[in-house]
Amino acid sequence: MSEPPRNDAPDSVPDPFEEMMEEETTRDPDLAVIEAGSRTLRTQAGPPQADVPGRPEDPEVDRALREVETELAGRWGETKLDPSVQRIAALMDVLGSPQRAYPSIHITGTNGKTSTARMIEALLTAFDLRTGRYTSPHVQTVTERISLDGAPVSAERFIETYQDIKPYVEMVDAQQDYRLSFFEVLTAMAYAAFADAPVDIAVVEVGMGGTWDATNVIDADVAVVTPIALDHTDRLGTTPEDIAAEKAGIIKKDATVVLAQQPVDAASVLLKRAVEVDATVAREGLEFGVLNREVAVGGQLMTLRGLGGEYPELFLPLHGAHQAHNAAVALAAVEAFFGIGSRHARTLDMDTVRSAFAAVTSPGRLEVVRRSPTVVLDAAHNPAGALVAAEGVTEAFGFSRLIGVVGTSEGKDVRGLLEAFEPVLTEVVVTQNSTYRAMNVDELAALAVDIFGAERVQVEPRLDDALEAAITLAEEEGEFAGAGVLVTGSVITVGEARLLLGRG
């Protein structure tokens, strides 16, 4: 593999990084926000265009895609976890092990996985590598999950890939006690599409957990662990330590592990696993991190410390301190892939890194989809995600009054999520999305009334009515009063809202 252009790193570690190390080792990984300045930046890149595909315009292609979606939906849902990779491994064998045709970066954690994957992909693409990216869940269309060259595969290619592997899927189905799941088939499609392209590197986000996740049939050169918090506790464990033990399964022998800030007990489990398999560890706050960040027009301006040196004046068109930390993790992962910090002691080419970060998009993550009043979408679905979303929306927008539209899924810590948003939401409109996983609106309303008080809660069972009600409440203060709307609680709710607001 050819090495990307690099600049020489500074001869010594800068004093600001020493200060950051001292601060970062004591901060709460989920709540900390590095204090932002008031300077703003206008970037030539302009506002990013989110790459969320709509339905195919060709009626025949749309019909064929719906048939594939129906067949996939008839399998085990992706929220059902079976502690085995036996079926997906069997499918990979009959497909000729496409997942071994390229190197990979594997990403687990609780929050920030998709945004981090998108940043890693942007950096690798900027260095002229052909990338494949596999993320989940999708915001609007299932084809979003499989990307080539930084863009979702076309509906035609998605259908073709499914048809190509379908006979092998049916062969494995017949040999196993249970049919392959929805997520297992999609994972196989992604790995097959990447090999067929072919890609230079795959960026793969786990679906849930790590050890038994369907994606974990790869031996990634770089394993990334974003912040771990409580989520999917019925499947992964009830403590950060338990959850970390499951997620540590993606750390393979002789790999490099890039760790975001973690709760102490989770970090201990991850570090123990790294020692057991002789993996090299890079830790946020020690080997790399965020040196400085300031709010900017349309995003933020960051200075990051990478494994090879300092990267100043990076514009990121995403909001929130958590996205700056995701960016630091992404940068370290790409440096590790190129051997920086181990074989090389130089930074990546600065201009290339700047242009890559300036082009990053992450649909449904503090994404503005309307003005007057401003409507922001965020896919937070657990308390940790809600806390950083609340911090981010407060910092980036400074609304005088913020109306929440909340639709959650069953089985989540909904009370914790609502409590995290309560300080920043003036009023909340509770609703539900159209899927079977949606939490009943009356149950959600009862929790909301308990936390917000009845006078701050409005109930609208239909999402379109909820959006209209929230926008009406925001408009009551007048056009220039600074009120806004935040739609949150579930990726599904955000995706449906996005379509209703004309962004699909």
Buried (B, 14 or more C-beta within 10 A) or exposed (E): EEEBEBBEBEEEEBEEBEEBBEEBEEBEBBEBBBEBEEEEBEBEBEEBEBEBBEBBEEEEBEEBBEEBBEBBEEBBEBBEBBEEBBBBBBBBEBBEEBBBBBBBBBBBBBBBBBBBBBBBBBBBBBBEBBBBBBBBBBBBBBBBBBBBBBEBBBBBBBBBBBEBBBEBBEEBBEEEEEBBBBBBBBBBBBBBBBBBBEBBBBBBBBBBBBBBBBBBBBBBBBBBBBBBBBBBBEBBBEBBBBBBBBBBBBBBEEBBBBBBBBBEBBBBBBBEBBEEBEBBBBBBBBBBBBBBBBBBEBBBBBBBBBBBBBBEEBBBBBBBBBBBBBBBBBBBBBBBBBBBBEEBBBBBBBEBBBBBBBBBBBBBBBBBBBEEBBBBBBBBBBBBBBBBBBBBBBBBBEBEBBBBBBBBBEBBBBEBBBBBBBEBBBBBBBBBBEEEBBBEBEBBBEBBBEBBEEEBBBBBBBBBBBBBBBBEBBBEBEEEEBBBBBBBBBBBBBBBBBBBBEBB
